[in-house]
Amino acid sequence: MHHIPETGFLRLYQIVGDPSKNIPAVIPVSRSTWLAGVKSGRFPPPIKLSPRTTAWRVEDIIKLVETVGDAK
């Protein structure tokens, strides 16, 4: 698994990756798939840190990775 902090927040590009910035994906899906999954409830809801800043709790992303890993 990629190195992510134990607590804090992750921005969308840190979750789905950004090849132009050489940032690997934690969850290997596209941005639109991630946002559709958030809307449907498949992925955790975001937290608004400011009017233009949205992030996800690291704890929620770790839990998602663990549950997906357990399903295999």
PQR file with spaces between the fields and no chain letter, atoms N, CA, C, O and H, PARSE charges and radii, in Angstrom:
ATOM       1  N    MET     1       0.847   -1.181    0.000 -0.4000 1.5000
ATOM       2  CA   MET     1       0.000    0.000    0.000 -0.0000 2.0000
ATOM       3  C    MET     1       0.887    1.237    0.000  0.5500 1.7000
ATOM       4  O    MET     1       1.997    1.220    0.533 -0.5500 1.4000
ATOM       5  N    HIS     2       0.394    2.295   -0.594 -0.4000 1.5000
ATOM       6  CA   HIS     2       1.142    3.540   -0.654 -0.0000 2.0000
ATOM       7  C    HIS     2       1.214    4.165    0.723  0.5500 1.7000
ATOM       8  O    HIS     2       0.360    3.927    1.577 -0.5500 1.4000
ATOM       9  H    HIS     2      -0.508    2.309   -1.027  0.4000 1.0000
ATOM      10  N    HIS     3       2.241    4.963    0.924 -0.4000 1.5000
ATOM      11  CA   HIS     3       2.398    5.623    2.214 -0.0000 2.0000
ATOM      12  C    HIS     3       1.390    6.759    2.331  0.5500 1.7000
ATOM      13  O    HIS     3       1.448    7.734    1.582 -0.5500 1.4000
ATOM      14  H    HIS     3       2.935    5.155    0.231  0.4000 1.0000
ATOM      15  N    ILE     4       0.483    6.623    3.260 -0.4000 1.5000
ATOM      16  CA   ILE     4      -0.444    7.705    3.583 -0.0000 2.0000
ATOM      17  C    ILE     4      -0.387    7.889    5.095  0.5500 1.7000
ATOM      18  O    ILE     4      -0.109    6.939    5.828 -0.5500 1.4000
ATOM      19  H    ILE     4       0.435    5.830    3.868  0.4000 1.0000
ATOM      20  N    PRO     5      -0.648    9.095    5.560 -0.5600 1.5000
ATOM      21  CA   PRO     5      -0.588    9.333    7.007  0.2800 2.0000
ATOM      22  C    PRO     5      -1.661    8.540    7.748  0.5500 1.7000
ATOM      23  O    PRO     5      -2.622    8.070    7.138 -0.5500 1.4000
ATOM      24  N    GLU     6      -1.500    8.393    9.048 -0.4000 1.5000
ATOM      25  CA   GLU     6      -2.478    7.667    9.852 -0.0000 2.0000
ATOM      26  C    GLU     6      -3.729    8.491   10.116  0.5500 1.7000
ATOM      27  O    GLU     6      -4.823    7.942   10.254 -0.5500 1.4000
ATOM      28  H    GLU     6      -0.720    8.774    9.543  0.4000 1.0000
ATOM      29  N    THR     7      -3.571    9.796   10.186 -0.4000 1.5000
ATOM      30  CA   THR     7      -4.704   10.691   10.418 -0.0000 2.0000
ATOM      31  C    THR     7      -4.576   11.900    9.507  0.5500 1.7000
ATOM      32  O    THR     7      -3.524   12.141    8.915 -0.5500 1.4000
ATOM      33  H    THR     7      -2.683   10.242   10.074  0.4000 1.0000
ATOM      34  N    GLY     8      -5.650   12.648    9.405 -0.4000 1.5000
ATOM      35  CA   GLY     8      -5.633   13.852    8.585 -0.0000 2.0000
ATOM      36  C    GLY     8      -6.606   13.738    7.441  0.5500 1.7000
ATOM      37  O    GLY     8      -7.615   13.039    7.525 -0.5500 1.4000
ATOM      38  H    GLY     8      -6.504   12.452    9.886  0.4000 1.0000
ATOM      39  N    PHE     9      -6.287   14.436    6.368 -0.4000 1.5000
ATOM      40  CA   PHE     9      -7.176   14.490    5.216 -0.0000 2.0000
ATOM      41  C    PHE     9      -6.397   14.231    3.934  0.5500 1.7000
ATOM      42  O    PHE     9      -5.201   14.509    3.854 -0.5500 1.4000
ATOM      43  H    PHE     9      -5.466   15.004    6.299  0.4000 1.0000
ATOM      44  N    LEU    10      -7.092   13.694    2.928 -0.4000 1.5000
ATOM      45  CA   LEU    10      -6.519   13.490    1.600 -0.0000 2.0000
ATOM      46  C    LEU    10      -7.382   14.221    0.587  0.5500 1.7000
ATOM      47  O    LEU    10      -8.610   14.177    0.658 -0.5500 1.4000
ATOM      48  H    LEU    10      -8.064   13.468    2.993  0.4000 1.0000
ATOM      49  N    ARG    11      -6.737   14.891   -0.350 -0.4000 1.5000
ATOM      50  CA   ARG    11      -7.443   15.522   -1.450 -0.0000 2.0000
ATOM      51  C    ARG    11      -7.699   14.468   -2.520  0.5500 1.7000
ATOM      52  O    ARG    11      -7.105   13.390   -2.489 -0.5500 1.4000
ATOM      53  H    ARG    11      -5.739   14.926   -0.408  0.4000 1.0000
ATOM      54  N    LEU    12      -8.578   14.777   -3.462 -0.4000 1.5000
ATOM      55  CA   LEU    12      -8.968   13.809   -4.489 -0.0000 2.0000
ATOM      56  C    LEU    12      -7.768   13.298   -5.284  0.5500 1.7000
ATOM      57  O    LEU    12      -7.663   12.097   -5.533 -0.5500 1.4000
ATOM      58  H    LEU    12      -9.060   15.653   -3.487  0.4000 1.0000
ATOM      59  N    TYR    13      -6.861   14.195   -5.686 -0.4000 1.5000
ATOM      60  CA   TYR    13      -5.703   13.760   -6.471 -0.0000 2.0000
ATOM      61  C    TYR    13      -4.801   12.809   -5.691  0.5500 1.7000
ATOM      62  O    TYR    13      -4.081   12.012   -6.293 -0.5500 1.4000
ATOM      63  H    TYR    13      -6.946   15.170   -5.484  0.4000 1.0000
ATOM      64  N    GLN    14      -4.829   12.881   -4.358 -0.4000 1.5000
ATOM      65  CA   GLN    14      -4.032   11.967   -3.546 -0.0000 2.0000
ATOM      66  C    GLN    14      -4.684   10.590   -3.459  0.5500 1.7000
ATOM      67  O    GLN    14      -4.004    9.597   -3.203 -0.5500 1.4000
ATOM      68  H    GLN    14      -5.414   13.528   -3.869  0.4000 1.0000
ATOM      69  N    ILE    15      -5.984   10.527   -3.667 -0.4000 1.5000
ATOM      70  CA   ILE    15      -6.708    9.256   -3.605 -0.0000 2.0000
ATOM      71  C    ILE    15      -6.659    8.539   -4.944  0.5500 1.7000
ATOM      72  O    ILE    15      -6.312    7.360   -5.001 -0.5500 1.4000
ATOM      73  H    ILE    15      -6.537   11.334   -3.875  0.4000 1.0000
ATOM      74  N    VAL    16      -7.005    9.242   -6.034 -0.4000 1.5000
ATOM      75  CA   VAL    16      -7.072    8.604   -7.356 -0.0000 2.0000
ATOM      76  C    VAL    16      -5.780    8.759   -8.152  0.5500 1.7000
ATOM      77  O    VAL    16      -5.654    8.212   -9.247 -0.5500 1.4000
ATOM      78  H    VAL    16      -7.288   10.200   -5.989  0.4000 1.0000
ATOM      79  N    GLY    17      -4.820    9.506   -7.603 -0.4000 1.5000
ATOM      80  CA   GLY    17      -3.527    9.672   -8.249 -0.0000 2.0000
ATOM      81  C    GLY    17      -3.522   10.795   -9.279  0.5500 1.7000
ATOM      82  O    GLY    17      -4.569   11.262   -9.728 -0.5500 1.4000
ATOM      83  H    GLY    17      -4.922    9.951   -6.714  0.4000 1.0000
ATOM      84  N    ASP    18      -2.328   11.208   -9.633 -0.4000 1.5000
ATOM      85  CA   ASP    18      -2.135   12.252  -10.642 -0.0000 2.0000
ATOM      86  C    ASP    18      -0.837   11.957  -11.376  0.5500 1.7000
ATOM      87  O    ASP    18       0.238   12.298  -10.883 -0.5500 1.4000
ATOM      88  H    ASP    18      -1.477   10.829   -9.269  0.4000 1.0000
ATOM      89  N    PRO    19      -0.916   11.325  -12.555 -0.5600 1.5000
ATOM      90  CA   PRO    19       0.303   10.958  -13.290  0.2800 2.0000
ATOM      91  C    PRO    19       1.184   12.158  -13.646  0.5500 1.7000
ATOM      92  O    PRO    19       2.407   12.025  -13.700 -0.5500 1.4000
ATOM      93  N    SER    20       0.586   13.319  -13.888 -0.4000 1.5000
ATOM      94  CA   SER    20       1.390   14.483  -14.258 -0.0000 2.0000
ATOM      95  C    SER    20       2.268   14.965  -13.103  0.5500 1.7000
ATOM      96  O    SER    20       3.307   15.586  -13.327 -0.5500 1.4000
ATOM      97  H    SER    20      -0.407   13.427  -13.844  0.4000 1.0000
ATOM      98  N    LYS    21       1.851   14.679  -11.868 -0.4000 1.5000
ATOM      99  CA   LYS    21       2.637   15.056  -10.694 -0.0000 2.0000
ATOM     100  C    LYS    21       3.346   13.848  -10.081  0.5500 1.7000
ATOM     101  O    LYS    21       3.941   13.943   -9.008 -0.5500 1.4000
ATOM     102  H    LYS    21       1.007   14.175  -11.685  0.4000 1.0000
ATOM     103  N    ASN    22       3.275   12.704  -10.784 -0.4000 1.5000
ATOM     104  CA   ASN    22       3.895   11.458  -10.321 -0.0000 2.0000
ATOM     105  C    ASN    22       3.362   11.028   -8.953  0.5500 1.7000
ATOM     106  O    ASN    22       4.121   10.581   -8.093 -0.5500 1.4000
ATOM     107  H    ASN    22       2.792   12.627  -11.657  0.4000 1.0000
ATOM     108  N    ILE    23       2.054   11.169   -8.765 -0.4000 1.5000
ATOM     109  CA   ILE    23       1.406   10.759   -7.522 -0.0000 2.0000
ATOM     110  C    ILE    23       0.619    9.478   -7.809  0.5500 1.7000
ATOM     111  O    ILE    23      -0.327    9.500   -8.595 -0.5500 1.4000
ATOM     112  H    ILE    23       1.437   11.532   -9.464  0.4000 1.0000
ATOM     113  N    PRO    24       1.001    8.364   -7.179 -0.5600 1.5000
ATOM     114  CA   PRO    24       0.300    7.105   -7.433  0.2800 2.0000
ATOM     115  C    PRO    24      -1.085    7.087   -6.777  0.5500 1.7000
ATOM     116  O    PRO    24      -1.328    7.782   -5.791 -0.5500 1.4000
ATOM     117  N    ALA    25      -1.967    6.292   -7.334 -0.4000 1.5000
ATOM     118  CA   ALA    25      -3.322    6.176   -6.808 -0.0000 2.0000
ATOM     119  C    ALA    25      -3.365    5.242   -5.611  0.5500 1.7000
ATOM     120  O    ALA    25      -2.721    4.193   -5.611 -0.5500 1.4000
ATOM     121  H    ALA    25      -1.769    5.727   -8.135  0.4000 1.0000
ATOM     122  N    VAL    26      -4.124    5.625   -4.588 -0.4000 1.5000
ATOM     123  CA   VAL    26      -4.409    4.737   -3.464 -0.0000 2.0000
ATOM     124  C    VAL    26      -5.575    3.841   -3.862  0.5500 1.7000
ATOM     125  O    VAL    26      -5.571    2.639   -3.595 -0.5500 1.4000
ATOM     126  H    VAL    26      -4.647    6.477   -4.588  0.4000 1.0000
ATOM     127  N    ILE    27      -6.567    4.440   -4.499 -0.4000 1.5000
ATOM     128  CA   ILE    27      -7.720    3.725   -5.051 -0.0000 2.0000
ATOM     129  C    ILE    27      -7.637    3.898   -6.568  0.5500 1.7000
ATOM     130  O    ILE    27      -7.851    5.008   -7.056 -0.5500 1.4000
ATOM     131  H    ILE    27      -6.570    5.416   -4.716  0.4000 1.0000
ATOM     132  N    PRO    28      -7.339    2.855   -7.327 -0.5600 1.5000
ATOM     133  CA   PRO    28      -7.105    3.007   -8.772  0.2800 2.0000
ATOM     134  C    PRO    28      -8.391    3.095   -9.593  0.5500 1.7000
ATOM     135  O    PRO    28      -8.752    2.167  -10.317 -0.5500 1.4000
ATOM     136  N    VAL    29      -9.060    4.218   -9.462 -0.4000 1.5000
ATOM     137  CA   VAL    29     -10.245    4.505  -10.272 -0.0000 2.0000
ATOM     138  C    VAL    29     -10.091    5.910  -10.827  0.5500 1.7000
ATOM     139  O    VAL    29      -9.263    6.688  -10.354 -0.5500 1.4000
ATOM     140  H    VAL    29      -8.766    4.971   -8.874  0.4000 1.0000
ATOM     141  N    SER    30     -10.893    6.229  -11.834 -0.4000 1.5000
ATOM     142  CA   SER    30     -10.837    7.574  -12.396 -0.0000 2.0000
ATOM     143  C    SER    30     -11.535    8.561  -11.468  0.5500 1.7000
ATOM     144  O    SER    30     -12.286    8.179  -10.571 -0.5500 1.4000
ATOM     145  H    SER    30     -11.566    5.597  -12.218  0.4000 1.0000
ATOM     146  N    ARG    31     -11.268    9.826  -11.709 -0.4000 1.5000
ATOM     147  CA   ARG    31     -11.890   10.896  -10.929 -0.0000 2.0000
ATOM     148  C    ARG    31     -13.420   10.821  -11.023  0.5500 1.7000
ATOM     149  O    ARG    31     -14.116   10.946  -10.015 -0.5500 1.4000
ATOM     150  H    ARG    31     -10.658   10.136  -12.438  0.4000 1.0000
ATOM     151  N    SER    32     -13.934   10.616  -12.241 -0.4000 1.5000
ATOM     152  CA   SER    32     -15.394   10.567  -12.411 -0.0000 2.0000
ATOM     153  C    SER    32     -15.995    9.335  -11.739  0.5500 1.7000
ATOM     154  O    SER    32     -17.096    9.410  -11.193 -0.5500 1.4000
ATOM     155  H    SER    32     -13.369   10.515  -13.060  0.4000 1.0000
ATOM     156  N    THR    33     -15.288    8.201  -11.770 -0.4000 1.5000
ATOM     157  CA   THR    33     -15.776    7.001  -11.078 -0.0000 2.0000
ATOM     158  C    THR    33     -15.804    7.233   -9.579  0.5500 1.7000
ATOM     159  O    THR    33     -16.752    6.829   -8.905 -0.5500 1.4000
ATOM     160  H    THR    33     -14.393    8.140  -12.213  0.4000 1.0000
ATOM     161  N    TRP    34     -14.759    7.888   -9.043 -0.4000 1.5000
ATOM     162  CA   TRP    34     -14.710    8.179   -7.607 -0.0000 2.0000
ATOM     163  C    TRP    34     -15.884    9.069   -7.213  0.5500 1.7000
ATOM     164  O    TRP    34     -16.592    8.774   -6.250 -0.5500 1.4000
ATOM     165  H    TRP    34     -13.989    8.216   -9.591  0.4000 1.0000
ATOM     166  N    LEU    35     -16.092   10.153   -7.953 -0.4000 1.5000
ATOM     167  CA   LEU    35     -17.164   11.090   -7.610 -0.0000 2.0000
ATOM     168  C    LEU    35     -18.550   10.443   -7.737  0.5500 1.7000
ATOM     169  O    LEU    35     -19.440   10.733   -6.938 -0.5500 1.4000
ATOM     170  H    LEU    35     -15.517   10.392   -8.735  0.4000 1.0000
ATOM     171  N    ALA    36     -18.736    9.578   -8.727 -0.4000 1.5000
ATOM     172  CA   ALA    36     -20.001    8.850   -8.854 -0.0000 2.0000
ATOM     173  C    ALA    36     -20.175    7.893   -7.677  0.5500 1.7000
ATOM     174  O    ALA    36     -21.284    7.731   -7.168 -0.5500 1.4000
ATOM     175  H    ALA    36     -18.013    9.342   -9.376  0.4000 1.0000
ATOM     176  N    GLY    37     -19.090    7.261   -7.245 -0.4000 1.5000
ATOM     177  CA   GLY    37     -19.149    6.362   -6.094 -0.0000 2.0000
ATOM     178  C    GLY    37     -19.463    7.094   -4.803  0.5500 1.7000
ATOM     179  O    GLY    37     -20.165    6.566   -3.940 -0.5500 1.4000
ATOM     180  H    GLY    37     -18.189    7.392   -7.658  0.4000 1.0000
ATOM     181  N    VAL    38     -18.947    8.305   -4.665 -0.4000 1.5000
ATOM     182  CA   VAL    38     -19.265    9.125   -3.488 -0.0000 2.0000
ATOM     183  C    VAL    38     -20.754    9.470   -3.511  0.5500 1.7000
ATOM     184  O    VAL    38     -21.437    9.381   -2.490 -0.5500 1.4000
ATOM     185  H    VAL    38     -18.377    8.734   -5.366  0.4000 1.0000
ATOM     186  N    LYS    39     -21.244    9.860   -4.677 -0.4000 1.5000
ATOM     187  CA   LYS    39     -22.656   10.240   -4.814 -0.0000 2.0000
ATOM     188  C    LYS    39     -23.589    9.068   -4.512  0.5500 1.7000
ATOM     189  O    LYS    39     -24.649    9.249   -3.913 -0.5500 1.4000
ATOM     190  H    LYS    39     -20.689    9.931   -5.506  0.4000 1.0000
ATOM     191  N    SER    40     -23.188    7.865   -4.930 -0.4000 1.5000
ATOM     192  CA   SER    40     -24.032    6.692   -4.710 -0.0000 2.0000
ATOM     193  C    SER    40     -23.869    6.088   -3.315  0.5500 1.7000
ATOM     194  O    SER    40     -24.661    5.235   -2.915 -0.5500 1.4000
ATOM     195  H    SER    40     -22.327    7.718   -5.416  0.4000 1.0000
ATOM     196  N    GLY    41     -22.852    6.521   -2.575 -0.4000 1.5000
ATOM     197  CA   GLY    41     -22.619    5.978   -1.243 -0.0000 2.0000
ATOM     198  C    GLY    41     -21.634    4.825   -1.215  0.5500 1.7000
ATOM     199  O    GLY    41     -21.374    4.261   -0.152 -0.5500 1.4000
ATOM     200  H    GLY    41     -22.209    7.214   -2.900  0.4000 1.0000
ATOM     201  N    ARG    42     -21.085    4.468   -2.357 -0.4000 1.5000
ATOM     202  CA   ARG    42     -20.104    3.374   -2.428 -0.0000 2.0000
ATOM     203  C    ARG    42     -18.783    3.766   -1.777  0.5500 1.7000
ATOM     204  O    ARG    42     -18.114    2.934   -1.164 -0.5500 1.4000
ATOM     205  H    ARG    42     -21.295    4.926   -3.220  0.4000 1.0000
ATOM     206  N    PHE    43     -18.410    5.044   -1.913 -0.4000 1.5000
ATOM     207  CA   PHE    43     -17.193    5.585   -1.329 -0.0000 2.0000
ATOM     208  C    PHE    43     -17.558    6.578   -0.235  0.5500 1.7000
ATOM     209  O    PHE    43     -18.672    7.100   -0.235 -0.5500 1.4000
ATOM     210  H    PHE    43     -18.953    5.720   -2.411  0.4000 1.0000
ATOM     211  N    PRO    44     -16.648    6.853    0.699 -0.5600 1.5000
ATOM     212  CA   PRO    44     -16.975    7.737    1.828  0.2800 2.0000
ATOM     213  C    PRO    44     -17.278    9.169    1.388  0.5500 1.7000
ATOM     214  O    PRO    44     -16.776    9.632    0.364 -0.5500 1.4000
ATOM     215  N    PRO    45     -18.097    9.859    2.163 -0.5600 1.5000
ATOM     216  CA   PRO    45     -18.432   11.250    1.826  0.2800 2.0000
ATOM     217  C    PRO    45     -17.256   12.182    2.124  0.5500 1.7000
ATOM     218  O    PRO    45     -16.450   11.914    3.015 -0.5500 1.4000
ATOM     219  N    PRO    46     -17.169   13.270    1.373 -0.5600 1.5000
ATOM     220  CA   PRO    46     -16.094   14.228    1.611  0.2800 2.0000
ATOM     221  C    PRO    46     -16.421   15.181    2.748  0.5500 1.7000
ATOM     222  O    PRO    46     -17.546   15.236    3.243 -0.5500 1.4000
ATOM     223  N    ILE    47     -15.407   15.924    3.142 -0.4000 1.5000
ATOM     224  CA   ILE    47     -15.546   16.971    4.157 -0.0000 2.0000
ATOM     225  C    ILE    47     -15.138   18.272    3.476  0.5500 1.7000
ATOM     226  O    ILE    47     -14.094   18.330    2.827 -0.5500 1.4000
ATOM     227  H    ILE    47     -14.493   15.880    2.739  0.4000 1.0000
ATOM     228  N    LYS    48     -15.945   19.307    3.616 -0.4000 1.5000
ATOM     229  CA   LYS    48     -15.597   20.619    3.066 -0.0000 2.0000
ATOM     230  C    LYS    48     -14.713   21.333    4.078  0.5500 1.7000
ATOM     231  O    LYS    48     -15.164   21.657    5.177 -0.5500 1.4000
ATOM     232  H    LYS    48     -16.794   19.260    4.143  0.4000 1.0000
ATOM     233  N    LEU    49     -13.451   21.582    3.714 -0.4000 1.5000
ATOM     234  CA   LEU    49     -12.529   22.290    4.586 -0.0000 2.0000
ATOM     235  C    LEU    49     -12.662   23.797    4.409  0.5500 1.7000
ATOM     236  O    LEU    49     -12.388   24.570    5.327 -0.5500 1.4000
ATOM     237  H    LEU    49     -13.085   21.319    2.821  0.4000 1.0000
ATOM     238  N    SER    50     -13.082   24.200    3.225 -0.4000 1.5000
ATOM     239  CA   SER    50     -13.356   25.599    2.923 -0.0000 2.0000
ATOM     240  C    SER    50     -14.280   25.605    1.707  0.5500 1.7000
ATOM     241  O    SER    50     -14.550   24.540    1.150 -0.5500 1.4000
ATOM     242  H    SER    50     -13.304   23.572    2.479  0.4000 1.0000
ATOM     243  N    PRO    51     -14.769   26.757    1.280 -0.5600 1.5000
ATOM     244  CA   PRO    51     -15.681   26.753    0.129  0.2800 2.0000
ATOM     245  C    PRO    51     -15.106   26.101   -1.130  0.5500 1.7000
ATOM     246  O    PRO    51     -15.858   25.552   -1.934 -0.5500 1.4000
ATOM     247  N    ARG    52     -13.784   26.154   -1.312 -0.4000 1.5000
ATOM     248  CA   ARG    52     -13.185   25.579   -2.517 -0.0000 2.0000
ATOM     249  C    ARG    52     -12.283   24.385   -2.241  0.5500 1.7000
ATOM     250  O    ARG    52     -11.568   23.936   -3.136 -0.5500 1.4000
ATOM     251  H    ARG    52     -13.173   26.600   -0.658  0.4000 1.0000
ATOM     252  N    THR    53     -12.304   23.867   -1.030 -0.4000 1.5000
ATOM     253  CA   THR    53     -11.428   22.747   -0.671 -0.0000 2.0000
ATOM     254  C    THR    53     -12.237   21.593   -0.106  0.5500 1.7000
ATOM     255  O    THR    53     -12.900   21.719    0.923 -0.5500 1.4000
ATOM     256  H    THR    53     -12.886   24.232   -0.303  0.4000 1.0000
ATOM     257  N    THR    54     -12.168   20.469   -0.799 -0.4000 1.5000
ATOM     258  CA   THR    54     -12.854   19.256   -0.380 -0.0000 2.0000
ATOM     259  C    THR    54     -11.803   18.189   -0.110  0.5500 1.7000
ATOM     260  O    THR    54     -10.828   18.069   -0.853 -0.5500 1.4000
ATOM     261  H    THR    54     -11.629   20.367   -1.635  0.4000 1.0000
ATOM     262  N    ALA    55     -11.997   17.422    0.943 -0.4000 1.5000
ATOM     263  CA   ALA    55     -11.041   16.367    1.292 -0.0000 2.0000
ATOM     264  C    ALA    55     -11.782   15.196    1.927  0.5500 1.7000
ATOM     265  O    ALA    55     -12.961   15.295    2.266 -0.5500 1.4000
ATOM     266  H    ALA    55     -12.788   17.520    1.546  0.4000 1.0000
ATOM     267  N    TRP    56     -11.073   14.099    2.076 -0.4000 1.5000
ATOM     268  CA   TRP    56     -11.624   12.901    2.708 -0.0000 2.0000
ATOM     269  C    TRP    56     -10.764   12.556    3.907  0.5500 1.7000
ATOM     270  O    TRP    56      -9.547   12.740    3.878 -0.5500 1.4000
ATOM     271  H    TRP    56     -10.115   14.019    1.800  0.4000 1.0000
ATOM     272  N    ARG    57     -11.388   12.056    4.960 -0.4000 1.5000
ATOM     273  CA   ARG    57     -10.656   11.641    6.154 -0.0000 2.0000
ATOM     274  C    ARG    57      -9.790   10.429    5.824  0.5500 1.7000
ATOM     275  O    ARG    57     -10.257    9.475    5.202 -0.5500 1.4000
ATOM     276  H    ARG    57     -12.377   11.906    4.984  0.4000 1.0000
ATOM     277  N    VAL    58      -8.533   10.471    6.242 -0.4000 1.5000
ATOM     278  CA   VAL    58      -7.611    9.358    6.005 -0.0000 2.0000
ATOM     279  C    VAL    58      -8.180    8.073    6.593  0.5500 1.7000
ATOM     280  O    VAL    58      -8.075    7.012    5.978 -0.5500 1.4000
ATOM     281  H    VAL    58      -8.154   11.246    6.748  0.4000 1.0000
ATOM     282  N    GLU    59      -8.775    8.158    7.764 -0.4000 1.5000
ATOM     283  CA   GLU    59      -9.337    6.970    8.416 -0.0000 2.0000
ATOM     284  C    GLU    59     -10.397    6.304    7.531  0.5500 1.7000
ATOM     285  O    GLU    59     -10.465    5.076    7.467 -0.5500 1.4000
ATOM     286  H    GLU    59      -8.860    9.020    8.264  0.4000 1.0000
ATOM     287  N    ASP    60     -11.224    7.104    6.851 -0.4000 1.5000
ATOM     288  CA   ASP    60     -12.253    6.552    5.963 -0.0000 2.0000
ATOM     289  C    ASP    60     -11.627    5.857    4.756  0.5500 1.7000
ATOM     290  O    ASP    60     -12.106    4.809    4.324 -0.5500 1.4000
ATOM     291  H    ASP    60     -11.170    8.101    6.903  0.4000 1.0000
ATOM     292  N    ILE    61     -10.558    6.439    4.212 -0.4000 1.5000
ATOM     293  CA   ILE    61      -9.897    5.841    3.046 -0.0000 2.0000
ATOM     294  C    ILE    61      -9.192    4.544    3.443  0.5500 1.7000
ATOM     295  O    ILE    61      -9.245    3.563    2.700 -0.5500 1.4000
ATOM     296  H    ILE    61     -10.168    7.290    4.563  0.4000 1.0000
ATOM     297  N    ILE    62      -8.540    4.527    4.589 -0.4000 1.5000
ATOM     298  CA   ILE    62      -7.883    3.307    5.061 -0.0000 2.0000
ATOM     299  C    ILE    62      -8.912    2.200    5.275  0.5500 1.7000
ATOM     300  O    ILE    62      -8.682    1.052    4.897 -0.5500 1.4000
ATOM     301  H    ILE    62      -8.496    5.323    5.192  0.4000 1.0000
ATOM     302  N    LYS    63     -10.040    2.546    5.879 -0.4000 1.5000
ATOM     303  CA   LYS    63     -11.094    1.559    6.096 -0.0000 2.0000
ATOM     304  C    LYS    63     -11.616    1.017    4.762  0.5500 1.7000
ATOM     305  O    LYS    63     -11.869   -0.181    4.638 -0.5500 1.4000
ATOM     306  H    LYS    63     -10.227    3.479    6.187  0.4000 1.0000
ATOM     307  N    LEU    64     -11.776    1.887    3.770 -0.4000 1.5000
ATOM     308  CA   LEU    64     -12.223    1.461    2.445 -0.0000 2.0000
ATOM     309  C    LEU    64     -11.222    0.497    1.823  0.5500 1.7000
ATOM     310  O    LEU    64     -11.618   -0.536    1.284 -0.5500 1.4000
ATOM     311  H    LEU    64     -11.571    2.860    3.871  0.4000 1.0000
ATOM     312  N    VAL    65      -9.942    0.815    1.887 -0.4000 1.5000
ATOM     313  CA   VAL    65      -8.899   -0.053    1.324 -0.0000 2.0000
ATOM     314  C    VAL    65      -8.907   -1.408    2.030  0.5500 1.7000
ATOM     315  O    VAL    65      -8.777   -2.448    1.385 -0.5500 1.4000
ATOM     316  H    VAL    65      -9.621    1.654    2.325  0.4000 1.0000
ATOM     317  N    GLU    66      -9.059   -1.396    3.340 -0.4000 1.5000
ATOM     318  CA   GLU    66      -9.070   -2.666    4.087 -0.0000 2.0000
ATOM     319  C    GLU    66     -10.290   -3.509    3.728  0.5500 1.7000
ATOM     320  O    GLU    66     -10.161   -4.724    3.581 -0.5500 1.4000
ATOM     321  H    GLU    66      -9.166   -0.551    3.865  0.4000 1.0000
ATOM     322  N    THR    67     -11.457   -2.912    3.583 -0.4000 1.5000
ATOM     323  CA   THR    67     -12.656   -3.679    3.261 -0.0000 2.0000
ATOM     324  C    THR    67     -12.592   -4.223    1.850  0.5500 1.7000
ATOM     325  O    THR    67     -13.056   -5.334    1.596 -0.5500 1.4000
ATOM     326  H    THR    67     -11.562   -1.924    3.702  0.4000 1.0000
ATOM     327  N    VAL    68     -12.024   -3.458    0.922 -0.4000 1.5000
ATOM     328  CA   VAL    68     -11.860   -3.952   -0.451 -0.0000 2.0000
ATOM     329  C    VAL    68     -10.838   -5.083   -0.469  0.5500 1.7000
ATOM     330  O    VAL    68     -11.017   -6.070   -1.182 -0.5500 1.4000
ATOM     331  H    VAL    68     -11.647   -2.555    1.128  0.4000 1.0000
ATOM     332  N    GLY    69      -9.778   -4.946    0.306 -0.4000 1.5000
ATOM     333  CA   GLY    69      -8.759   -5.996    0.394 -0.0000 2.0000
ATOM     334  C    GLY    69      -9.298   -7.271    1.003  0.5500 1.7000
ATOM     335  O    GLY    69      -8.901   -8.364    0.598 -0.5500 1.4000
ATOM     336  H    GLY    69      -9.633   -4.144    0.885  0.4000 1.0000
ATOM     337  N    ASP    70     -10.211   -7.151    1.986 -0.4000 1.5000
ATOM     338  CA   ASP    70     -10.808   -8.320    2.616 -0.0000 2.0000
ATOM     339  C    ASP    70     -11.771   -9.055    1.681  0.5500 1.7000
ATOM     340  O    ASP    70     -12.002  -10.254    1.839 -0.5500 1.4000
ATOM     341  H    ASP    70     -10.533   -6.264    2.316  0.4000 1.0000
ATOM     342  N    ALA    71     -12.329   -8.336    0.712 -0.4000 1.5000
ATOM     343  CA   ALA    71     -13.318   -8.928   -0.202 -0.0000 2.0000
ATOM     344  C    ALA    71     -12.671   -9.834   -1.234  0.5500 1.7000
ATOM     345  O    ALA    71     -13.356  -10.628   -1.878 -0.5500 1.4000
ATOM     346  H    ALA    71     -12.142   -7.362    0.583  0.4000 1.0000
ATOM     347  N    LYS    72     -11.353   -9.724   -1.400 -0.4000 1.5000
ATOM     348  CA   LYS    72     -10.673  -10.537   -2.429 -0.0000 2.0000
ATOM     349  C    LYS    72     -10.478  -11.946   -1.990  0.5500 1.7000
ATOM     350  O    LYS    72      -9.924  -12.754   -2.736 -0.5500 1.4000
ATOM     351  H    LYS    72     -10.796   -9.079   -0.877  0.4000 1.0000
